[in-house]
Amino acid sequence: MADPISARPPEGATGVLVLADGQMIWGRGFGATGAKVGEVCFHTAMTGYEEIMTDPSFASQIINFTFPHIGNVGANREDVEAKTLHALGCIVREDVTAPSNFRSLWRFDSWLKDHDRIGLAGIDTRALTGLLRKKGAQNAVIAHDPKGQFDIPALIETARSWAGLQGMDLARSVSTHQSYNWQEGIWSLQNGYSVVDNQKGPHVVAIDYGLKHNILRNLVEAGARVTVVKATASFDEVMAHKPDGVFLSNGPGDPAATAEYAVPVLRQLLDIKMPIFGICLGHQLLALAVGATTYKMHQGHRGANHPVKRLDDRKVEITSMNHGFAVATDSLPEQARPTHLSLFDGSLAGLELTDRPAFSVQYHPEASPGPQDSYYLFTKFIDLIAKERP
């Protein structure tokens, strides 16, 4: 890491991360060239970099991977959570090597370049993680130029002038624009993704605030017939699909900003006692709809090894998390019961309404870090629908 403000890169440096405070972290650029501004955060998962980079929840974020070997199994068409990459770029310790996996179709660095995403290698990612833990997630610019020519003062100004995620609604920008049906089930090595016909199953309308495809696959696997609608869908637009239950997806940005158009719809759904299940941003929006508040976390939770305690039976689930905002537990109204807590910091990881058929979790059960610790949540939702709407 370099202290501000020497505009001359060290020998061999073709990439740089410039923090809003003027600190520069030099490395070797790969993937696309240019510069992108966003929030830099760290992720502790040892696997799943392709899923992480395509997760819409990472829109406007730069991922610092704590695991040193990223890209060594390349990229393929199946291990994705969306049609494109949503994270702005990534920071890794070791140079990206040629892929060593029979499923690989592209080198990781080529895949980033094809999707206009920047990578930065040769970084002391542990030191950067320590900085982010101490100071919190930082506004920054990631830049790559093969000639090592950077306008550092301009990059610093870009990082400083970026508004940051607090107060920013990003769900609208990553959501689908048109409704569609989803029939793809879970993946197997022998057959790839299955196609499931659940025409007789309960109809779940999933509101897309930036949803991951594997959530839809798990809903299908649990027996649901799934229709996806845009983040800004009105109550009437949702009800036009005649849902038996409504799913609230994950997504990026500040939940309080997305709540401006999402919460009025959710309150109408709660008023008619529609069965509701929310994940991540969907969890936060459900909490906001019943009067709770959210806050921006110091560093957030991002990884595939987060222990969560279920309060009902005191069992522990190993979960995947990706969030920089959380619901304030002490803001929950009487009818919202905490169901799960993070064992890392005690933050709220799940809730259930006592007067409505609705529940939510902050973590990602579809990511299978346990690997099946949390699948029961999907069957719980389908069972809830059956109970409420026989």
Phi, psi and chi 1 to 4 in degrees:
 res  aa     phi    psi   chi1   chi2   chi3   chi4
   1 MET       -  142.7  -65.6 -172.9 -176.6      -
   2 ALA  -113.1  139.6      -      -      -      -
   3 ASP   -78.3  154.0  -68.9  -31.8      -      -
   4 PRO   -70.5  151.1   25.2  -32.0      -      -
   5 ILE  -136.3   85.9  -62.7  175.8      -      -
   6 SER   -95.0  118.1  169.1      -      -      -
   7 ALA   -82.4   -2.5      -      -      -      -
   8 ARG   -95.7  118.3 -178.6  175.3  -62.4  175.1
   9 PRO   -72.8  151.4   26.0  -34.3      -      -
  10 PRO   -66.0  162.4   22.5  -31.4      -      -
  11 GLU   -59.4  131.3 -175.6  176.2   -6.1      -
  12 GLY    87.7   -6.3      -      -      -      -
  13 ALA   -78.1  124.6      -      -      -      -
  14 THR  -122.1    7.0   57.7      -      -      -
  15 GLY  -147.7  156.6      -      -      -      -
  16 VAL  -153.1  145.5   64.3      -      -      -
  17 LEU  -110.5  120.1 -178.4   74.7      -      -
  18 VAL  -110.1  117.2  178.6      -      -      -
  19 LEU   -85.2  159.0  -56.2 -177.1      -      -
  20 ALA   -63.2  -23.5      -      -      -      -
  21 ASP   -83.3    3.0   65.0    3.6      -      -
  22 GLY    96.7   -8.0      -      -      -      -
  23 GLN   -71.4  140.3 -173.3  166.3 -172.1      -
  24 MET  -119.2  138.1  -67.5  168.3  -66.8      -
  25 ILE  -123.6  110.6  -55.7  168.0      -      -
  26 TRP   -91.0  147.9  -63.3   98.8      -      -
  27 GLY  -161.7 -162.6      -      -      -      -
  28 ARG  -108.1  117.9  -65.3  178.6  -68.7  -84.7
  29 GLY   -75.1  150.4      -      -      -      -
  30 PHE  -149.6  172.8   62.0   92.3      -      -
  31 GLY    76.1 -141.0      -      -      -      -
  32 ALA   -73.4  159.2      -      -      -      -
  33 THR  -100.7  166.4   57.3      -      -      -
  34 GLY   114.4 -157.1      -      -      -      -
  35 ALA  -145.1  143.3      -      -      -      -
  36 LYS  -137.9  141.2  -64.9 -177.7 -177.5  -64.7
  37 VAL  -110.6  138.5   61.9      -      -      -
  38 GLY  -174.3 -160.2      -      -      -      -
  39 GLU  -102.1  126.5  180.0 -177.8   85.4      -
  40 VAL   -93.2  131.2   60.4      -      -      -
  41 CYS  -139.7  169.9   56.7      -      -      -
  42 PHE  -114.7  151.1   65.1   89.1      -      -
  43 HIS  -130.0  130.3 -158.0  -67.0      -      -
  44 THR   -98.6    3.0   60.8      -      -      -
  45 ALA   -66.9  143.9      -      -      -      -
  46 MET   -88.4  -20.3  -64.0  174.6   64.6      -
  47 THR  -135.0  172.5   62.4      -      -      -
  48 GLY    87.4   24.0      -      -      -      -
  49 TYR   -64.0  -29.4   58.4   77.2      -      -
  50 GLU   -69.3  -42.1 -168.2  171.6   -4.1      -
  51 GLU   -62.5  -39.8  -68.5   91.7  -25.4      -
  52 ILE   -65.0  -47.2  -67.2  164.2      -      -
  53 MET   -65.7  -26.5  -66.3  -60.6  -65.3      -
  54 THR   -96.4   -2.0   55.0      -      -      -
  55 ASP   -69.7  119.0 -177.9   -8.6      -      -
  56 PRO   -59.4  -22.0  -25.5   36.0      -      -
  57 SER   -63.4  -17.5  -66.4      -      -      -
  58 PHE   -93.7   13.5  -82.4  120.7      -      -
  59 ALA   -56.5  136.1      -      -      -      -
  60 SER    68.0   21.7  -67.8      -      -      -
  61 GLN  -125.3  151.0  -68.6 -175.2  -62.3      -
  62 ILE  -112.1  126.3  -58.2  161.6      -      -
  63 ILE   -97.7  121.4  -46.5  -58.7      -      -
  64 ASN   -95.7  108.3  175.4   52.0      -      -
  65 PHE   -82.7  124.7  -74.2  104.3      -      -
  66 THR   -77.8  -27.0   60.8      -      -      -
  67 PHE   -74.2  130.4 -173.2   67.5      -      -
  68 PRO   -72.9  -27.9   24.5  -33.5      -      -
  69 HIS  -102.8   93.4  -59.3  -70.7      -      -
  70 ILE  -113.5  131.3  -61.7  -62.8      -      -
  71 GLY   100.3   -1.7      -      -      -      -
  72 ASN   -76.1   -9.9   51.7   -0.2      -      -
  73 VAL  -110.8   12.4  -64.1      -      -      -
  74 GLY    68.3 -152.0      -      -      -      -
  75 ALA  -141.0  153.6      -      -      -      -
  76 ASN  -144.3 -179.6   60.3   65.3      -      -
  77 ARG   -83.7  -14.1  -69.6 -169.5  178.8   93.2
  78 GLU   -94.7  -33.3  -67.0 -179.8  -39.8      -
  79 ASP   -88.5   53.0  -64.4  -14.9      -      -
  80 VAL  -126.0  154.0  -65.0      -      -      -
  81 GLU  -108.9   -3.4  -66.2  -70.1   -3.4      -
  82 ALA  -159.6  173.2      -      -      -      -
  83 LYS   -74.9  -17.7  -67.1 -179.3  179.5  179.4
  84 THR  -140.7  174.8 -169.9      -      -      -
  85 LEU   -84.2  135.5  -81.8   68.3      -      -
  86 HIS  -108.6  -31.9  -72.0  -80.0      -      -
  87 ALA   -64.1  142.5      -      -      -      -
  88 LEU   -71.0  -31.1  -64.7  176.0      -      -
  89 GLY   179.9 -177.6      -      -      -      -
  90 CYS  -145.9  158.2   64.3      -      -      -
  91 ILE  -125.3  129.2  -58.7  162.6      -      -
  92 VAL  -134.9  159.6  -58.0      -      -      -
  93 ARG   -79.4  -55.6  176.9   67.8 -176.2   93.4
  94 GLU   -95.6  152.6  -58.1  -67.0  -21.9      -
  95 ASP   -60.9  146.8  -71.3  -35.5      -      -
  96 VAL   -70.5  127.7  175.4      -      -      -
  97 THR   -99.8  171.6   59.1      -      -      -
  98 ALA   -62.2  141.5      -      -      -      -
  99 PRO   -66.7  145.3   22.0  -31.7      -      -
 100 SER  -127.7   75.5  178.8      -      -      -
 101 ASN  -163.7  135.8 -172.3  -80.8      -      -
 102 PHE   -69.0  -15.9   70.9   97.5      -      -
 103 ARG   -90.5   -6.6  -62.3  174.4   62.6 -132.6
 104 SER   -69.5  137.7  175.3      -      -      -
 105 LEU  -113.2  -25.8  -63.6  176.7      -      -
 106 TRP  -140.8  152.5  -53.3  -79.5      -      -
 107 ARG   -64.5  149.2  -75.1  180.0   59.0  107.9
 108 PHE   -61.8  -43.5  179.8   61.9      -      -
 109 ASP   -66.3  -36.5   45.9    7.1      -      -
 110 SER   -67.0  -39.1  -60.3      -      -      -
 111 TRP   -61.7  -42.7 -176.8   65.3      -      -
 112 LEU   -62.0  -45.1  -71.4 -175.9      -      -
 113 LYS   -61.3  -43.0 -176.6  176.8 -178.7  179.8
 114 ASP   -62.0  -25.9  -70.2  -16.8      -      -
 115 HIS  -106.4   15.9  -70.0  -86.4      -      -
 116 ASP    58.1   46.7 -168.6   32.4      -      -
 117 ARG  -122.0  143.1  -65.4  -61.1 -174.6  -95.9
 118 ILE  -101.9  138.4  -61.7  171.2      -      -
 119 GLY  -117.9  154.6      -      -      -      -
 120 LEU  -137.1  116.6 -167.7   56.9      -      -
 121 ALA  -111.7  169.3      -      -      -      -
 122 GLY    78.4   22.2      -      -      -      -
 123 ILE  -100.1  142.6  -56.5  -60.3      -      -
 124 ASP   -76.1   86.6 -174.2  -17.7      -      -
 125 THR   -68.6  -25.4   52.4      -      -      -
 126 ARG   -68.5  -41.8  -73.7 -170.0  175.5 -173.1
 127 ALA   -64.7  -41.0      -      -      -      -
 128 LEU   -65.0  -40.2  178.0   55.0      -      -
 129 THR   -61.3  -41.5  -61.8      -      -      -
 130 GLY   -60.5  -39.6      -      -      -      -
 131 LEU   -63.6  -43.8 -178.4  152.7      -      -
 132 LEU   -69.3  -32.5  -62.9  174.9      -      -
 133 ARG   -68.0  -37.1  -70.2 -174.8   65.6 -174.9
 134 LYS   -76.4  -47.1 -179.1  179.1  179.6 -179.8
 135 LYS   -97.4  -11.9  -65.8 -173.5  175.2 -178.1
 136 GLY    89.0  169.0      -      -      -      -
 137 ALA   -56.5  138.3      -      -      -      -
 138 GLN  -117.3  144.4  -60.5  -72.7  -62.1      -
 139 ASN   -71.8  136.2  -67.7   -4.0      -      -
 140 ALA  -158.8  165.4      -      -      -      -
 141 VAL  -118.5  130.9  172.2      -      -      -
 142 ILE  -104.8  131.0 -173.8  171.3      -      -
 143 ALA  -137.3  147.8      -      -      -      -
 144 HIS  -141.0  125.4  171.6 -152.9      -      -
 145 ASP  -140.2  119.0 -176.6  -72.1      -      -
 146 PRO   -56.6  -24.7  -24.2   34.6      -      -
 147 LYS   -91.0   -4.3  -63.7 -179.9  179.1  179.6
 148 GLY    70.3   28.4      -      -      -      -
 149 GLN  -105.6  115.8  -63.3  177.4   -6.4      -
 150 PHE  -133.6  139.5  -58.2   98.2      -      -
 151 ASP   -90.6   85.4 -174.2  -17.0      -      -
 152 ILE   -60.6  -46.9  -65.0  -61.5      -      -
 153 PRO   -56.3  -37.8  -27.7   37.1      -      -
 154 ALA   -69.2  -37.9      -      -      -      -
 155 LEU   -67.3  -39.2  -64.9 -179.9      -      -
 156 ILE   -62.3  -43.9  -67.0  174.2      -      -
 157 GLU   -63.9  -37.8  179.3   56.1   31.4      -
 158 THR   -62.8  -44.1  -62.0      -      -      -
 159 ALA   -64.6  -41.3      -      -      -      -
 160 ARG   -69.6  -32.6  -73.2  176.2  176.4  169.7
 161 SER   -87.6  -10.6   60.8      -      -      -
 162 TRP   -68.2  134.7 -170.9   63.3      -      -
 163 ALA   -69.3  -24.7      -      -      -      -
 164 GLY    88.3  168.8      -      -      -      -
 165 LEU   -76.6  -25.3  -67.8 -179.5      -      -
 166 GLN   -65.7  125.9 -166.4  153.9   10.3      -
 167 GLY    85.2    2.9      -      -      -      -
 168 MET  -102.4  124.7 -175.1  177.3  -68.6      -
 169 ASP   -92.1  112.5  168.6   38.9      -      -
 170 LEU  -109.7  -12.4  -67.1  173.3      -      -
 171 ALA   -59.1  -41.1      -      -      -      -
 172 ARG   -59.7  -35.3 -165.2 -168.5  -52.4 -103.3
 173 SER   -79.1  -22.0   64.7      -      -      -
 174 VAL  -106.0   -6.8  -60.5      -      -      -
 175 SER   -74.1  159.5  175.5      -      -      -
 176 THR   -63.7  155.0 -176.5      -      -      -
 177 HIS  -101.3  -16.5  -62.6  -63.6      -      -
 178 GLN  -131.4  147.2  -65.5 -178.4  -26.6      -
 179 SER   -70.5  149.4  -59.7      -      -      -
 180 TYR  -154.5  159.5   60.4   91.5      -      -
 181 ASN   -95.0  151.5  -61.5  -38.3      -      -
 182 TRP  -130.0  127.5 -177.8  -83.3      -      -
 183 GLN  -125.7   -1.2  -69.4 -176.5  -60.7      -
 184 GLU   -74.2  129.9 -171.5  175.0   84.8      -
 185 GLY   -96.8 -164.6      -      -      -      -
 186 ILE   -75.4  164.7   61.3  174.3      -      -
 187 TRP   -92.3  147.7 -179.4   87.2      -      -
 188 SER  -136.1  152.1   68.3      -      -      -
 189 LEU   -61.4  -36.4  179.6   60.7      -      -
 190 GLN   -75.3  -37.3  -65.7   77.1   18.4      -
 191 ASN  -121.6   -1.9  -58.1  -50.9      -      -
 192 GLY    70.6 -145.9      -      -      -      -
 193 TYR   -84.4  131.5  -71.0  111.0      -      -
 194 SER   -78.6  161.0   60.6      -      -      -
 195 VAL  -115.2  121.5  176.5      -      -      -
 196 VAL  -115.1  130.9 -178.1      -      -      -
 197 ASP  -100.4  100.3 -175.7    2.6      -      -
 198 ASN  -108.2   42.0  -73.9  -24.7      -      -
 199 GLN   -60.3  -25.8  -69.3  -55.4  -50.7      -
 200 LYS   -95.7   -0.1  -65.2 -177.2  178.8  179.9
 201 GLY   -82.3  169.1      -      -      -      -
 202 PRO   -62.6  141.3   23.1  -33.6      -      -
 203 HIS   -88.9  115.5 -172.0 -161.5      -      -
 204 VAL  -106.4  124.9  170.9      -      -      -
 205 VAL   -96.8  119.6  169.7      -      -      -
 206 ALA   -99.4  120.2      -      -      -      -
 207 ILE   -85.9  121.1  -57.1  179.9      -      -
 208 ASP   -90.7   98.0  176.4   11.5      -      -
 209 TYR   -94.6    6.8  -57.8  113.5      -      -
 210 GLY   129.0   45.9      -      -      -      -
 211 LEU   -76.8  154.0   62.2   77.0      -      -
 212 LYS   -90.8  138.2  -62.7  169.2   65.9  178.2
 213 HIS   -60.6  -31.8  -73.6  171.9      -      -
 214 ASN   -69.6  -20.7 -146.9   39.8      -      -
 215 ILE   -64.5  -45.4  -68.4  175.2      -      -
 216 LEU   -62.0  -40.8  -60.7  177.0      -      -
 217 ARG   -61.6  -39.7  -63.3  175.8 -172.7  125.2
 218 ASN   -71.5  -35.0  -82.4  -92.4      -      -
 219 LEU   -62.7  -42.8  -73.8  169.8      -      -
 220 VAL   -63.6  -44.2  166.3      -      -      -
 221 GLU   -61.7  -32.9 -168.0   67.5   20.0      -
 222 ALA   -76.0   -8.9      -      -      -      -
 223 GLY   114.9    5.0      -      -      -      -
 224 ALA   -85.2  149.2      -      -      -      -
 225 ARG   -95.9  122.4  177.1  167.0   58.5   94.8
 226 VAL  -115.8  132.8  178.1      -      -      -
 227 THR  -124.2  133.3  -60.5      -      -      -
 228 VAL  -103.8  134.9 -178.7      -      -      -
 229 VAL  -125.5  162.2  -60.4      -      -      -
 230 LYS   -70.5  160.7   61.6 -174.8  178.2 -179.5
 231 ALA   -59.7  -34.8      -      -      -      -
 232 THR   -93.0   13.5   56.2      -      -      -
 233 ALA   -59.0  135.9      -      -      -      -
 234 SER   -78.1  169.5   67.4      -      -      -
 235 PHE   -57.3  -44.5  173.4   77.1      -      -
 236 ASP   -65.2  -37.5  -70.7  -19.9      -      -
 237 GLU   -66.8  -39.1  -72.6  172.9  -35.4      -
 238 VAL   -64.6  -47.9  171.5      -      -      -
 239 MET   -69.4  -20.9  -64.7  -54.3  -63.7      -
 240 ALA   -62.1  -23.4      -      -      -      -
 241 HIS   -85.8   -0.8  -66.3  -79.0      -      -
 242 LYS    53.6   59.4  -60.4  179.8  179.2  179.1
 243 PRO   -74.5  149.6   29.3  -35.4      -      -
 244 ASP   -91.2  -21.2  -61.9  -52.8      -      -
 245 GLY  -159.3  159.6      -      -      -      -
 246 VAL  -124.6  131.1  171.6      -      -      -
 247 PHE  -105.1  136.4  172.7   75.7      -      -
 248 LEU  -109.1  119.1  -46.7  177.7      -      -
 249 SER   -84.8  171.1   85.8      -      -      -
 250 ASN   -68.3  176.5   63.7  -66.5      -      -
 251 GLY   168.3  172.9      -      -      -      -
 252 PRO   -94.0  172.9   35.5  -34.9      -      -
 253 GLY    86.5 -172.0      -      -      -      -
 254 ASP   -86.1  119.3 -172.6  -20.5      -      -
 255 PRO   -59.4  -31.4   18.8  -31.4      -      -
 256 ALA   -65.0  -31.0      -      -      -      -
 257 ALA   -75.1  -44.0      -      -      -      -
 258 THR   -65.2  -29.2  -56.4      -      -      -
 259 ALA   -61.7  -22.7      -      -      -      -
 260 GLU   -57.8  -36.1  -68.5 -174.1   10.1      -
 261 TYR  -108.0  -21.7   55.6   84.1      -      -
 262 ALA   -80.8  -43.0      -      -      -      -
 263 VAL   -61.8  -43.5  160.3      -      -      -
 264 PRO   -56.4  -37.0  -27.2   37.1      -      -
 265 VAL   -67.8  -44.1  176.0      -      -      -
 266 LEU   -64.7  -37.9  -59.6 -171.7      -      -
 267 ARG   -64.2  -36.6  -74.4  176.9  175.0  163.3
 268 GLN   -67.0  -38.7  -72.3  178.7  -76.5      -
 269 LEU   -66.1  -39.3  -68.5  169.8      -      -
 270 LEU   -66.2  -36.0  -70.7  169.8      -      -
 271 ASP   -62.0  -33.2  -75.4  -16.2      -      -
 272 ILE   -93.9    8.5   63.9  169.2      -      -
 273 LYS    58.5   43.4  -64.2 -171.0  175.4 -178.7
 274 MET   -70.9  129.5  174.8   67.5   66.6      -
 275 PRO   -60.4  129.5  -25.8   35.3      -      -
 276 ILE  -132.7  138.8  -66.4  174.5      -      -
 277 PHE  -132.7  127.9  173.0   30.5      -      -
 278 GLY  -123.8  146.0      -      -      -      -
 279 ILE  -126.8  131.5  -72.8  176.4      -      -
 280 CYS    60.3 -109.9 -160.3      -      -      -
 281 LEU   -59.4  -37.0  178.0   58.8      -      -
 282 GLY   -60.6  -36.4      -      -      -      -
 283 HIS   -63.1  -45.8  159.2   76.4      -      -
 284 GLN   -64.9  -40.5  -63.2  158.8    2.6      -
 285 LEU   -68.2  -37.2  -68.4  172.7      -      -
 286 LEU   -62.2  -42.6  177.9   61.1      -      -
 287 ALA   -62.5  -43.5      -      -      -      -
 288 LEU   -63.3  -34.6  -70.8  167.7      -      -
 289 ALA   -66.1  -23.5      -      -      -      -
 290 VAL  -104.4   10.7  -64.1      -      -      -
 291 GLY   103.2    3.2      -      -      -      -
 292 ALA   -78.7  175.6      -      -      -      -
 293 THR  -124.2  159.9   59.0      -      -      -
 294 THR  -120.9  163.3   56.0      -      -      -
 295 TYR  -145.3  156.0   62.1   95.3      -      -
 296 LYS   -83.2  127.6 -167.2  174.0 -168.2  -54.8
 297 MET   -77.5  158.3  -54.4  174.8   77.0      -
 298 HIS   -62.6  -49.3  177.1   65.1      -      -
 299 GLN  -128.2  -14.6   63.1 -169.1   34.8      -
 300 GLY    80.5  175.7      -      -      -      -
 301 HIS  -120.2  117.9  -70.9  164.9      -      -
 302 ARG  -145.6  108.3  -60.8  173.2 -177.2   90.4
 303 GLY   172.5  176.9      -      -      -      -
 304 ALA  -116.2   22.0      -      -      -      -
 305 ASN  -137.2   35.4   56.0   -9.3      -      -
 306 HIS   -93.4  116.5  -72.6 -115.5      -      -
 307 PRO   -78.0  134.4   27.9  -32.4      -      -
 308 VAL  -127.8  131.7  164.3      -      -      -
 309 LYS   -97.1  129.0 -178.2  170.4   71.7  173.9
 310 ARG   -81.3  125.0  -61.0 -161.0  -58.2 -118.9
 311 LEU   -74.7  -24.9  -62.0 -179.1      -      -
 312 ASP   -70.8  -43.3  -72.5  -15.3      -      -
 313 ASP  -120.7    0.8   58.9   13.0      -      -
 314 ARG    63.8   17.7  -54.6 -172.8   69.1   80.8
 315 LYS   -80.2  157.3  -69.7 -174.4  176.7 -179.8
 316 VAL  -112.5  129.9  174.7      -      -      -
 317 GLU  -103.7  139.5  -59.9  173.2   33.5      -
 318 ILE   -90.4  119.8  -59.2  -58.0      -      -
 319 THR  -122.8  161.8   73.0      -      -      -
 320 SER  -100.7  132.7  175.4      -      -      -
 321 MET  -129.7  151.0  -71.8 -165.7  178.1      -
 322 ASN  -158.0   87.8  167.7   23.5      -      -
 323 HIS  -156.7  144.1   60.3  104.5      -      -
 324 GLY  -111.5   -2.9      -      -      -      -
 325 PHE  -123.4  156.6  -67.0   81.4      -      -
 326 ALA  -146.4  163.2      -      -      -      -
 327 VAL   -87.6  132.1  176.4      -      -      -
 328 ALA   -74.1  115.4      -      -      -      -
 329 THR   -58.2  -41.3  -53.9      -      -      -
 330 ASP   -72.9   -2.7   59.1    5.3      -      -
 331 SER   -96.5   -5.5   73.4      -      -      -
 332 LEU   -64.3  135.6  -69.2  177.9      -      -
 333 PRO   -73.6  172.0   28.2  -35.1      -      -
 334 GLU   -58.9  -33.7 -176.3  177.9   -9.8      -
 335 GLN   -84.5    2.5   72.6  -89.8   27.3      -
 336 ALA  -110.4  113.2      -      -      -      -
 337 ARG  -101.1  125.1 -179.9  177.2   69.9   89.2
 338 PRO   -62.5  135.6  -19.8   32.1      -      -
 339 THR  -119.5  -24.2   56.7      -      -      -
 340 HIS  -139.9  144.9  -59.2   72.4      -      -
 341 LEU  -131.3  141.6  -68.6  179.6      -      -
 342 SER   -70.3  131.5  165.5      -      -      -
 343 LEU   -84.9   -4.2  -70.3 -178.7      -      -
 344 PHE   -76.3  -46.9  -82.7  166.4      -      -
 345 ASP  -138.6    5.1   60.5    6.5      -      -
 346 GLY    78.1    7.2      -      -      -      -
 347 SER   -71.4  157.8   59.0      -      -      -
 348 LEU   -67.1  129.7 -174.3   70.3      -      -
 349 ALA  -121.7    3.0      -      -      -      -
 350 GLY  -176.5  151.7      -      -      -      -
 351 LEU  -148.1  163.3   65.3   85.9      -      -
 352 GLU  -144.5  138.2 -172.7  172.6   68.9      -
 353 LEU   -85.9  138.8  -58.7 -172.1      -      -
 354 THR   -89.8  -15.3   59.0      -      -      -
 355 ASP  -115.9    4.9   61.9  -15.8      -      -
 356 ARG  -144.7  152.5  -63.9  -72.4 -170.7  -83.6
 357 PRO   -81.6   73.2   30.3  -35.3      -      -
 358 ALA  -145.9  140.9      -      -      -      -
 359 PHE  -152.4  166.1   69.0   98.3      -      -
 360 SER  -161.0  159.8   59.8      -      -      -
 361 VAL  -134.2  150.9  -68.9      -      -      -
 362 GLN   -81.3  -23.3 -179.5   63.6   78.1      -
 363 TYR   -94.5 -176.0   54.6   95.1      -      -
 364 HIS  -114.1   93.0  -77.1  -89.2      -      -
 365 PRO   -66.3  -24.6   22.8  -33.2      -      -
 366 GLU   -73.0  -15.3   83.4  -69.7  -17.6      -
 367 ALA   -80.0  -10.0      -      -      -      -
 368 SER    53.5   49.0  -56.1      -      -      -
 369 PRO   -76.9  -16.3   29.7  -34.4      -      -
 370 GLY   -78.7  -36.1      -      -      -      -
 371 PRO   -88.5  -18.1   30.2  -33.7      -      -
 372 GLN  -117.2   21.2  -62.4  -63.9  -37.8      -
 373 ASP   -57.0  -33.3  -70.2   16.6      -      -
 374 SER  -116.6    7.6  -53.2      -      -      -
 375 TYR   -62.5  -26.8  177.9   75.1      -      -
 376 TYR   -55.4  -22.9   71.4   92.1      -      -
 377 LEU   -64.9  -33.7  -68.6  163.9      -      -
 378 PHE   -71.2  -42.7  -66.6   99.0      -      -
 379 THR   -69.4  -32.1   56.0      -      -      -
 380 LYS   -60.7  -40.2  175.5 -178.8  176.6  178.1
 381 PHE   -65.5  -45.4 -177.8   41.8      -      -
 382 ILE   -64.5  -40.6  -59.6  -55.1      -      -
 383 ASP   -63.9  -37.2  -68.6  -15.5      -      -
 384 LEU   -63.5  -42.2  179.5   64.9      -      -
 385 ILE   -61.5  -43.9  -67.9  173.5      -      -
 386 ALA   -63.4  -36.0      -      -      -      -
 387 LYS   -70.0  -40.0  177.6 -178.1  177.6 -178.3
 388 GLU   -83.6  -30.6  -65.1  -65.8  -36.6      -
 389 ARG  -132.4   71.8  -59.0  179.5 -176.6  -85.3
 390 PRO   -66.4      -   24.2  -32.4      -      -
